[in-house]
Amino acid sequence: MKRLLKVGIAIALVLTSFSSTAYAEEKPDSPTYFRTSALGDLADMKKDIEDARAALEKGGKWKLLGNAAEMAFNIGQMKSLTPPAPYAKQWNSQLIALDTLHEKFTTSISAGTVTESRSLLTKMTSQVKAMETYVKKVK
C-alpha cells in the first residue's frame, strides 16, 4: 500500500514538473482568453482544494491522492497559459508559489501529517484567492 501511495504521489509530481517558463517564446494569450481561462482553472482548483479538505477530515488517503492529482492537472493547465506581457512576471511568480505549496501538500499526504496538510490547504486557498484578484485586473 505504501508503494502504491508513493507511485500516486510520483504521478502527481510528474504532472507539475515542467517549467512555468516552458512556453515563454509563444505568442501571449489575449487578455480576455487569459483572464477567462485562468479564472476557470482557479475555480476548479478551489473546488479540488475543498474536496481535499473534506477527504482529509474523513481520513481517505486514496481520495487525497486523487485530489492532489486533480490539483496537479489544474496547475498544468495554468502553466500552459501565456499571459499578456505586462502580467507575465507576477502571474508566473504566483503560479510558482501555488505549485510549491501543492508539492509540499503532496509530500505531506505521503508523510501522513494531517495538521501540515490542513495548513497547506489553507495556504493554497489563500494563494488561489490572491491569484483570482490579480487575474481580474487583466485588461
Disulfide bonds with the S-S distance in Angstrom:
none
